[in-house]
Amino acid sequence: MLARASWLGLNFLIPLLDRIRYVQSLKEIVIDVPEQSAVSLDNVTLQIDGVLYLRILDPFKASYGVEDPEYAVTQLAQTTMRSELGKLTLDKVFRERESLNSNIVHSINQASDDWGIRCLRYEIKDIHVPPRVKESMQMQVEAERKKRATVLESEGTREAAINVAEGRKQAQILASEGEKAERINNANGEAQAVLLKAEAKSKAIRVLSEALSEQNGNAAASLTVAEQYVSAFSNLAKESNTILLPTNAGDMSSMVTQAMAIYSTLGKTSQKAAPEMLEEKTESPENQLPPPQ
């Protein structure tokens, strides 16, 4: 008589009548899922294989619930893989590999609960695509890289053009500001020069008037007019060959007398105009008084 221990306790076996029918390991089991073909959502045929990790949680169900638990789980993994791949396009198959593994594990566990088996994880080993599809994928990747390079190059050219335009704009602004400052300085200098000339001229006129009002002032004025006449007469015909001369150009005394007569007339006129202005100023307040009531 033989005795064996199991999850039900200590069992006794009668020779020739009893024998061990099933032996189940409670360790984690690794099963290679054979390579199979599957069609993606965009009608691309793929060759894909994987690795399945599972553990038997209930030996009784694993022994009497299904004939061959490992074969059953392998077939279930293949059918589930084909079903999940049919829901995704080729690009998503490569991008959502982790999500695909998780969905396969979830689908297997829903069906294998009655078998006392728990799928721990599923990993896709290799995904093989047809040669033409592989070539088109490589061309697509190269085109995408060329596109990114062209975009980056165009962005660099645009930024360079913007920088150049911005630099020219700043240069024009600085140049215009410098020209504006130069014009302002020139205008200020010209205004100051005009003021200085006017002040000098006014001082000269004031000194001249004071000199004329003194004794022998007319004689000094006559001498100045005679000197200017001689200087002007000496410069004749230097700038042009055509000149106009009075009939008595050689009579200096008559020219000086005529100039002094004009000066005397202007002086008398200014002396008469001054009292008239005073009378007008004194009469203007009386004219503004209201009429007597």
C-alpha positions as CSV (number, residue, x, y, z in Angstrom):
1,M,0.0,0.0,0.0
2,L,1.3,3.4,-1.0
3,A,0.5,6.7,0.6
4,R,0.7,10.1,-1.1
5,A,0.0,13.6,0.1
6,S,-2.1,15.9,-1.9
7,W,-4.0,19.2,-1.4
8,L,-6.9,17.0,-0.1
9,G,-4.7,15.5,2.6
10,L,-3.0,12.1,3.0
11,N,-4.3,9.5,0.4
12,F,-3.6,5.8,0.4
13,L,-3.2,3.9,-2.9
14,I,-4.0,0.2,-3.2
15,P,-1.5,-1.5,-5.6
16,L,-3.0,-2.8,-8.9
17,L,-6.3,-1.1,-8.1
18,D,-5.3,2.6,-7.7
19,R,-2.8,4.6,-9.6
20,I,-1.9,8.3,-10.0
21,R,-3.8,9.7,-13.0
22,Y,-2.7,13.4,-13.1
23,V,0.3,15.2,-11.7
24,Q,0.1,19.0,-11.8
25,S,2.9,21.5,-10.9
26,L,2.0,24.6,-9.0
27,K,5.0,26.4,-10.2
28,E,4.9,29.1,-12.8
29,I,4.9,27.6,-16.3
30,V,6.4,29.2,-19.4
31,I,4.8,28.2,-22.7
32,D,6.0,29.2,-26.2
33,V,3.2,30.3,-28.4
34,P,4.0,29.2,-32.0
35,E,4.2,31.7,-34.8
36,Q,1.0,32.4,-36.5
37,S,-0.4,34.8,-39.1
38,A,-2.8,37.5,-38.3
39,V,-4.4,40.3,-40.4
40,S,-4.4,43.8,-39.0
41,L,-7.2,46.4,-39.3
42,D,-5.6,47.9,-42.4
43,N,-5.4,44.4,-44.1
44,V,-1.7,43.8,-43.5
45,T,-0.7,40.1,-42.9
46,L,1.6,39.7,-39.9
47,Q,3.6,36.8,-38.6
48,I,3.7,37.0,-34.8
49,D,4.7,34.7,-31.9
50,G,4.9,35.1,-28.1
51,V,5.6,33.7,-24.7
52,L,2.9,32.9,-22.2
53,Y,3.4,32.7,-18.4
54,L,0.8,30.9,-16.3
55,R,0.2,29.1,-13.1
56,I,-2.2,26.4,-12.0
57,L,-4.2,27.6,-9.0
58,D,-6.7,24.7,-8.8
59,P,-5.2,21.2,-9.7
60,F,-8.6,19.6,-9.6
61,K,-10.1,21.9,-12.2
62,A,-6.9,21.7,-14.2
63,S,-7.1,17.9,-14.2
64,Y,-10.9,17.4,-14.7
65,G,-12.0,20.6,-16.2
66,V,-10.0,20.4,-19.4
67,E,-8.2,17.5,-21.1
68,D,-4.9,19.3,-21.8
69,P,-4.7,22.6,-20.0
70,E,-1.4,23.8,-21.6
71,Y,-2.7,23.1,-25.1
72,A,-6.0,24.7,-24.3
73,V,-4.3,27.9,-23.0
74,T,-2.0,28.0,-26.0
75,Q,-4.9,27.8,-28.5
76,L,-6.8,30.4,-26.5
77,A,-3.7,32.7,-26.6
78,Q,-3.4,32.3,-30.4
79,T,-7.1,33.0,-31.1
80,T,-7.1,35.9,-28.7
81,M,-4.0,37.4,-30.3
82,R,-5.6,37.2,-33.8
83,S,-8.7,38.8,-32.5
84,E,-6.8,41.7,-30.8
85,L,-4.6,42.3,-33.8
86,G,-7.6,42.6,-36.1
87,K,-8.7,45.6,-34.0
88,L,-5.5,47.6,-34.6
89,T,-3.8,49.0,-37.6
90,L,-0.1,48.2,-38.4
91,D,1.2,51.4,-36.8
92,K,-0.7,50.9,-33.6
93,V,0.5,47.3,-33.3
94,F,4.0,48.6,-32.8
95,R,3.1,51.6,-30.7
96,E,0.6,49.8,-28.4
97,R,2.5,46.6,-27.7
98,E,2.0,46.8,-24.0
99,S,-1.7,47.4,-24.3
100,L,-2.0,44.5,-26.7
101,N,-0.3,42.2,-24.2
102,S,-2.6,43.4,-21.4
103,N,-5.7,42.8,-23.5
104,I,-4.6,39.2,-24.4
105,V,-3.9,38.4,-20.7
106,H,-7.3,39.7,-19.7
107,S,-9.1,37.7,-22.4
108,I,-7.3,34.5,-21.4
109,N,-8.1,34.9,-17.7
110,Q,-11.8,35.3,-18.4
111,A,-11.9,31.9,-20.2
112,S,-9.4,30.0,-18.0
113,D,-11.0,30.6,-14.6
114,D,-13.0,27.4,-15.1
115,W,-9.8,25.5,-15.7
116,G,-8.1,26.5,-12.5
117,I,-5.4,28.3,-14.5
118,R,-4.3,31.9,-14.0
119,C,-2.4,33.7,-16.8
120,L,0.2,36.0,-15.3
121,R,1.5,37.8,-18.4
122,Y,1.9,37.5,-22.1
123,E,4.8,38.9,-24.1
124,I,5.0,39.3,-27.9
125,K,8.4,38.0,-29.1
126,D,8.6,39.0,-32.8
127,I,6.4,40.7,-35.3
128,H,7.3,40.0,-38.9
129,V,5.8,42.0,-41.8
130,P,5.9,41.3,-45.5
131,P,9.0,42.5,-47.4
132,R,7.1,45.0,-49.5
133,V,5.4,46.5,-46.4
134,K,8.7,46.6,-44.7
135,E,10.2,48.6,-47.6
136,S,7.3,51.0,-47.6
137,M,7.7,51.5,-43.9
138,Q,11.3,52.3,-44.4
139,M,10.5,54.7,-47.2
140,Q,7.9,56.3,-44.9
141,V,10.4,56.7,-42.1
142,E,12.9,58.3,-44.5
143,A,10.3,60.6,-45.9
144,E,9.3,61.6,-42.4
145,R,12.9,62.3,-41.5
146,K,13.4,64.3,-44.7
147,K,10.2,66.3,-43.9
148,R,11.5,67.1,-40.4
149,A,14.9,68.1,-41.8
150,T,13.2,70.4,-44.4
151,V,10.9,71.9,-41.7
152,L,13.9,72.5,-39.4
153,E,15.9,74.0,-42.3
154,S,13.0,76.3,-43.3
155,E,12.5,77.3,-39.7
156,G,16.2,78.2,-39.4
157,T,16.0,80.2,-42.7
158,R,12.9,82.0,-41.4
159,E,14.5,82.8,-38.1
160,A,17.7,84.0,-39.8
161,A,15.6,86.3,-42.1
162,I,13.7,87.6,-39.1
163,N,16.9,88.3,-37.3
164,V,18.4,90.1,-40.4
165,A,15.2,92.1,-40.8
166,E,15.1,93.0,-37.2
167,G,18.7,94.1,-37.3
168,R,18.1,96.3,-40.4
169,K,15.1,97.8,-38.6
170,Q,17.1,98.6,-35.5
171,A,19.9,100.0,-37.7
172,Q,17.4,102.3,-39.6
173,I,15.8,103.4,-36.3
174,L,19.2,104.2,-34.8
175,A,20.3,106.0,-38.0
176,S,17.1,108.0,-38.1
177,E,17.5,108.9,-34.4
178,G,21.1,110.0,-35.1
179,E,20.0,112.1,-38.1
180,K,17.2,113.6,-36.0
181,A,19.7,114.5,-33.3
182,E,22.1,115.9,-35.9
183,R,19.3,118.1,-37.4
184,I,18.3,119.3,-34.0
185,N,21.8,120.2,-33.1
186,N,22.3,122.0,-36.4
187,A,19.1,123.9,-36.0
188,N,20.0,124.9,-32.5
189,G,23.4,126.0,-33.7
190,E,21.9,128.0,-36.6
191,A,19.4,129.6,-34.2
192,Q,22.1,130.5,-31.8
193,A,24.2,131.9,-34.7
194,V,21.2,134.0,-35.9
195,L,20.7,135.3,-32.4
196,L,24.3,136.2,-32.0
197,K,24.4,137.9,-35.4
198,A,21.2,139.8,-34.5
199,E,22.6,140.9,-31.1
200,A,25.9,141.9,-32.7
201,K,24.0,143.9,-35.4
202,S,21.8,145.5,-32.8
203,K,24.8,146.5,-30.8
204,A,26.5,147.9,-33.9
205,I,23.4,149.9,-34.8
206,R,23.2,151.2,-31.2
207,V,26.8,152.2,-31.2
208,L,26.4,153.8,-34.6
209,S,23.4,155.7,-33.5
210,E,25.2,156.9,-30.4
211,A,28.2,158.0,-32.6
212,L,25.9,159.9,-35.0
213,S,24.3,161.8,-32.2
214,E,27.6,163.0,-30.9
215,Q,29.5,166.1,-32.3
216,N,30.9,165.6,-35.8
217,G,28.9,162.4,-36.2
218,N,27.6,163.4,-39.7
219,A,31.2,163.9,-40.8
220,A,32.1,160.4,-39.6
221,A,29.2,158.9,-41.4
222,S,30.1,160.8,-44.6
223,L,33.6,159.4,-44.3
224,T,32.3,155.8,-43.8
225,V,29.9,156.2,-46.8
226,A,32.8,157.5,-48.9
227,E,35.0,154.5,-47.9
228,Q,32.3,152.0,-48.8
229,Y,31.7,153.7,-52.1
230,V,35.3,153.6,-53.0
231,S,35.5,149.9,-52.0
232,A,32.4,149.0,-54.0
233,F,33.6,151.0,-57.0
234,S,36.9,149.1,-56.9
235,N,35.1,145.7,-57.0
236,L,33.2,146.5,-60.1
237,A,33.5,144.2,-63.1
238,K,35.1,141.4,-61.0
239,E,32.1,139.1,-61.0
240,S,30.5,140.0,-64.3
241,N,31.5,141.8,-67.5
242,T,28.1,143.6,-67.8
243,I,27.6,146.5,-65.3
244,L,25.4,149.5,-65.0
245,L,26.9,152.8,-63.8
246,P,25.3,156.2,-63.0
247,T,26.2,159.2,-65.1
248,N,28.1,160.8,-62.3
249,A,30.0,157.7,-61.1
250,G,33.2,159.6,-60.8
251,D,31.7,162.4,-58.6
252,M,32.3,160.9,-55.1
253,S,31.1,164.1,-53.3
254,S,27.7,164.1,-54.9
255,M,27.2,160.4,-54.1
256,V,28.1,160.9,-50.5
257,T,25.9,164.0,-50.3
258,Q,23.0,162.1,-51.8
259,A,23.4,159.2,-49.3
260,M,23.6,161.6,-46.3
261,A,20.5,163.4,-47.6
262,I,18.6,160.1,-47.6
263,Y,19.8,159.3,-44.1
264,S,18.7,162.8,-42.8
265,T,15.3,162.3,-44.4
266,L,14.8,158.9,-42.7
267,G,16.0,160.3,-39.4
268,K,13.4,163.1,-39.5
269,T,10.7,160.7,-40.5
270,S,11.5,158.4,-37.5
271,Q,11.5,161.4,-35.1
272,K,8.0,162.5,-36.3
273,A,6.6,159.0,-36.1
274,A,7.6,158.6,-32.4
275,P,5.4,161.5,-31.0
276,E,2.5,160.3,-33.2
277,M,2.7,156.9,-31.6
278,L,2.7,158.4,-28.1
279,E,-0.4,160.5,-28.9
280,E,-2.2,157.4,-30.2
281,K,-1.4,155.5,-27.0
282,T,-2.6,158.4,-24.8
283,E,-5.8,158.8,-26.8
284,S,-6.7,155.1,-26.8
285,P,-7.8,154.9,-23.1
286,E,-10.1,157.9,-23.5
287,N,-11.7,156.4,-26.5
288,Q,-12.4,153.3,-24.5
289,L,-14.3,155.2,-21.7
290,P,-18.1,154.7,-21.7
291,P,-20.2,157.7,-22.8
292,P,-21.6,160.0,-20.0
293,Q,-25.1,159.2,-18.9
